[in-house]
Structures are given as C-alpha cells and as structure tokens.
Amino acid sequence: MMCPDYLEFQDILKKMRILDDKIVYALNTSLPTESFANKVDAHSACEDLYSQIQKGNSQREDVIKNCIVLTAEEVKKLKTAKEEKPNDFEVMKNLKFEQKKLRLLQTELSVEEVIKEKTTKLFTEKCRTYYKPNNL
C-alpha cells in the first residue's frame, strides 16, 4: 500500500486525476461540433465519459479514505506507545510525523471535493443536451 510514503501517495493520486485534469480536452474530443453532429453518438460518448469520471472519483476517494484509516490507526498505536514511554524521542518523532500525514490526507478529501465539483460542472455544461445521469 502506498500510504506510508506521502509523496508516493501524491504521485499516485496525480496519475489517478489525469482525466479530471484534462476534462476539457476529453469533452472536446468526445463531442462533435455542429458540422459532425450526425457522425458521432454524443449520448454514448457522454455516458462513457461520465462512467469513467465516476469510476475515477470512487477509486480516488477509496484510496484516500483507506490511507486515512491506516494512518489514524498508526497514530493511535503511537499515542499508546507514548503513554508507555513518555520520554522516547523516536516515538514522539514518529507520532508527530504520522499526525502531520493524517492532516494532509484529510486535506486531500477536501481537494477531491473541489476536483469533483469542477469536473461535474464542466461535464454538465458540455453534455447536458446529450446525456443526463440520474444522480445529477
């Protein structure tokens, strides 16, 4: 699992966010211009893109939440170790490190919400005449 190394975790999230980062390009290449409207199935293109967006959102959220749970468990263990050995410098250092990582991971959930809103807004603007998902 990539939770112990926060930088690796961020790299993986960055790769998982490629579709969201390039949503305008994806929409522009999936949807026809007026002159090509009869040559492309815009409904299917939007439906497929929506499915990809939802899958990506779900996967990223699962990864972030899983890492939050694992890191919170590590913080709990380290707090217990600190109570047993209050003067252990190594335990204190590791506890502070894990607490910081936990805060960063929780921030990633907020970042994920912003990305999801931006992607959904752009998708809705471009695809609303071709495809309307049930939950939008």
C-alpha positions as CSV (number, residue, x, y, z in Angstrom):
1,M,0.0,0.0,0.0
2,M,1.2,3.5,-0.8
3,C,0.1,5.1,2.5
4,P,3.4,5.1,4.4
5,D,5.1,7.4,1.8
6,Y,3.0,10.6,1.4
7,L,5.0,11.7,-1.7
8,E,4.4,8.4,-3.4
9,F,0.7,8.7,-2.4
10,Q,0.5,12.1,-4.0
11,D,2.1,10.8,-7.2
12,I,-0.4,8.0,-7.4
13,L,-3.3,10.5,-6.8
14,K,-1.9,12.8,-9.5
15,K,-1.9,9.9,-12.0
16,M,-5.5,9.0,-11.0
17,R,-6.6,12.6,-11.6
18,I,-5.4,12.8,-15.2
19,L,-8.9,12.5,-16.6
20,D,-10.2,15.3,-14.3
21,D,-7.2,17.5,-15.2
22,K,-7.9,17.0,-18.9
23,I,-11.7,17.1,-18.8
24,V,-12.0,19.9,-21.2
25,Y,-9.8,18.1,-23.8
26,A,-11.7,14.8,-23.2
27,L,-15.1,16.6,-23.7
28,N,-13.9,18.4,-26.8
29,T,-12.6,15.2,-28.4
30,S,-15.6,13.2,-27.4
31,L,-18.3,15.5,-28.5
32,P,-19.0,16.6,-32.1
33,T,-19.0,20.1,-33.4
34,E,-22.2,21.2,-35.2
35,S,-20.9,20.0,-38.6
36,F,-20.1,16.5,-37.3
37,A,-23.1,16.0,-35.0
38,N,-24.7,13.3,-37.1
39,K,-21.4,11.3,-37.4
40,V,-20.8,10.8,-33.6
41,D,-23.1,9.3,-31.0
42,A,-22.8,12.1,-28.4
43,H,-25.1,10.3,-26.0
44,S,-22.8,7.3,-25.8
45,A,-19.7,9.4,-25.7
46,C,-21.1,11.4,-22.7
47,E,-22.4,8.3,-21.0
48,D,-19.0,6.6,-21.3
49,L,-17.1,9.7,-20.1
50,Y,-19.5,10.0,-17.2
51,S,-18.8,6.4,-16.3
52,Q,-15.0,7.0,-16.4
53,I,-15.4,10.1,-14.2
54,Q,-17.5,8.3,-11.6
55,K,-15.1,5.4,-11.5
56,G,-12.1,7.6,-11.0
57,N,-13.9,9.6,-8.3
58,S,-14.8,6.5,-6.5
59,Q,-11.3,4.9,-6.7
60,R,-9.6,8.1,-5.5
61,E,-11.9,8.6,-2.6
62,D,-11.5,4.9,-1.6
63,V,-7.7,5.2,-1.7
64,I,-7.7,8.5,0.4
65,K,-10.2,7.1,3.0
66,N,-8.2,3.9,3.3
67,C,-5.0,5.8,3.9
68,I,-6.8,8.0,6.5
69,V,-7.9,4.9,8.3
70,L,-4.5,3.2,8.2
71,T,-2.7,6.4,9.3
72,A,-5.2,7.0,12.1
73,E,-4.6,3.5,13.4
74,E,-0.8,4.2,13.4
75,V,-1.4,7.5,15.3
76,K,-3.4,5.6,17.9
77,K,-0.7,3.0,18.3
78,L,2.0,5.7,18.7
79,K,-0.1,7.5,21.3
80,T,-0.3,4.3,23.3
81,A,3.5,3.8,22.9
82,K,4.0,7.5,24.0
83,E,1.9,6.8,27.2
84,E,4.1,3.8,28.0
85,K,7.4,5.6,27.2
86,P,6.7,9.3,27.6
87,N,10.4,10.2,27.1
88,D,11.1,8.1,24.0
89,F,12.2,10.6,21.4
90,E,11.7,8.2,18.5
91,V,8.1,7.5,19.4
92,M,7.5,11.3,19.7
93,K,9.1,12.0,16.3
94,N,7.1,9.2,14.6
95,L,3.8,10.4,16.3
96,K,4.3,14.0,15.1
97,F,5.1,12.7,11.6
98,E,2.0,10.4,11.4
99,Q,-0.2,13.2,12.8
100,K,1.0,15.6,10.1
101,K,0.4,12.9,7.4
102,L,-3.1,12.4,8.8
103,R,-3.9,16.1,8.5
104,L,-2.5,16.1,4.9
105,L,-4.6,13.1,4.0
106,Q,-7.7,14.7,5.4
107,T,-7.0,17.8,3.3
108,E,-6.8,15.6,0.3
109,L,-10.5,14.7,0.8
110,S,-11.3,18.4,0.5
111,V,-9.2,18.7,-2.6
112,E,-11.0,15.8,-4.0
113,E,-14.4,17.5,-3.5
114,V,-13.2,20.6,-5.4
115,I,-11.9,18.5,-8.3
116,K,-15.2,16.5,-8.4
117,E,-17.3,19.7,-8.5
118,K,-15.1,21.3,-11.2
119,T,-15.3,18.1,-13.4
120,T,-19.0,17.7,-12.8
121,K,-19.7,21.3,-13.8
122,L,-17.7,21.1,-17.0
123,F,-19.2,17.7,-17.9
124,T,-22.8,19.1,-17.3
125,E,-22.1,22.2,-19.4
126,K,-20.9,20.1,-22.4
127,C,-23.1,17.0,-22.1
128,R,-26.4,18.2,-20.7
129,T,-28.1,18.2,-24.1
130,Y,-26.9,14.6,-24.9
131,Y,-26.9,12.7,-21.7
132,K,-28.3,13.3,-18.2
133,P,-27.1,10.9,-15.5
134,N,-29.8,10.0,-12.9
135,N,-27.8,11.5,-10.0
136,L,-27.0,14.9,-11.5
